[in-house]
Amino acid sequence: VEYAVGSLSAGESASFKFSIDVSESADEGNRQVSLSVRYRDSNGKSHVSDPIDVVLSVSPKLDVFEVSTTSSTFSPGRSGLLVLNVTNLTDETIRDISAKVFPESPITANDDTAFIPQLSAGESTEIIFDISLSGTALDKIYPLDLDFQYDIQSGDTLLSDTYQVPVEVNSAVKEERRSTIS
């Protein structure tokens, strides 16, 4: 990959930046890369510098969103609203955020998508999914997978990692609801 820095006078310097991709499987820590400078002298003759070693730091992977449950307890054989709080952990505004849940038995989704027009850096909002639990669901916590497709400021559309949220099944909830309705 080549980047043009422009003309430099003797003793002058210029800053430049370029993008690199880091593999999802890369470990965090320092990595060394070698760069070389190709230039033309005042006579127009081309030269290439000796390799210049540069140390780059690979940071641990950061989540784009924080997802927490606001309402996630259900009784077996019932449906209800799963309410999630979503926070943008990046330092930029994210737009056109489509959230999708991927339920597995005993959970089904009557509505498996939600949309957030935009979230500024650090901003939070709630999203809601209409889910059902089968009558054979046990009193325990089940995982529900969810991911996000979203646009960043550069215009690129990205797909998040998969997030898991807890869905608690509690047969006592059914009895409590009955006693308050009667």
Secondary structure in CASP SS format (residue, H / E / C, confidence):
PFRMAT SS
TARGET T0000
AUTHOR 0000-0000-0000
METHOD secondary structure of the structure
MODEL  1
V C 1.00
E C 1.00
Y C 1.00
A C 1.00
V C 1.00
G C 1.00
S C 1.00
L C 1.00
S C 1.00
A C 1.00
G C 1.00
E C 1.00
S C 1.00
A C 1.00
S C 1.00
F C 1.00
K C 1.00
F C 1.00
S C 1.00
I C 1.00
D C 1.00
V C 1.00
S C 1.00
E C 1.00
S C 1.00
A C 1.00
D C 1.00
E C 1.00
G E 1.00
N E 1.00
R E 1.00
Q E 1.00
V E 1.00
S E 1.00
L E 1.00
S C 1.00
V C 1.00
R E 1.00
Y E 1.00
R E 1.00
D C 1.00
S C 1.00
N C 1.00
G C 1.00
K C 1.00
S E 1.00
H E 1.00
V E 1.00
S C 1.00
D C 1.00
P C 1.00
I E 1.00
D E 1.00
V E 1.00
V E 1.00
L E 1.00
S E 1.00
V E 1.00
S C 1.00
P C 1.00
K C 1.00
L C 1.00
D C 1.00
V C 1.00
F E 1.00
E E 1.00
V E 1.00
S E 1.00
T E 1.00
T E 1.00
S E 1.00
S C 1.00
T E 1.00
F E 1.00
S C 1.00
P C 1.00
G C 1.00
R C 1.00
S E 1.00
G E 1.00
L E 1.00
L E 1.00
V E 1.00
L E 1.00
N E 1.00
V E 1.00
T E 1.00
N E 1.00
L C 1.00
T C 1.00
D C 1.00
E C 1.00
T C 1.00
I E 1.00
R E 1.00
D E 1.00
I E 1.00
S E 1.00
A E 1.00
K E 1.00
V E 1.00
F E 1.00
P C 1.00
E C 1.00
S C 1.00
P C 1.00
I E 1.00
T E 1.00
A E 1.00
N E 1.00
D E 1.00
D C 1.00
T E 1.00
A E 1.00
F E 1.00
I E 1.00
P E 1.00
Q E 1.00
L E 1.00
S C 1.00
A C 1.00
G C 1.00
E C 1.00
S E 1.00
T E 1.00
E E 1.00
I E 1.00
I E 1.00
F E 1.00
D E 1.00
I E 1.00
S E 1.00
L E 1.00
S C 1.00
G C 1.00
T C 1.00
A C 1.00
L C 1.00
D C 1.00
K C 1.00
I E 1.00
Y E 1.00
P E 1.00
L E 1.00
D E 1.00
L E 1.00
D E 1.00
F E 1.00
Q E 1.00
Y E 1.00
D E 1.00
I C 1.00
Q C 1.00
S C 1.00
G C 1.00
D C 1.00
T E 1.00
L E 1.00
L E 1.00
S C 1.00
D C 1.00
T C 1.00
Y E 1.00
Q E 1.00
V E 1.00
P E 1.00
V E 1.00
E E 1.00
V E 1.00
N C 1.00
S H 1.00
A H 1.00
V H 1.00
K H 1.00
E H 1.00
E H 1.00
R H 1.00
R H 1.00
S H 1.00
T H 1.00
I H 1.00
S C 1.00
END
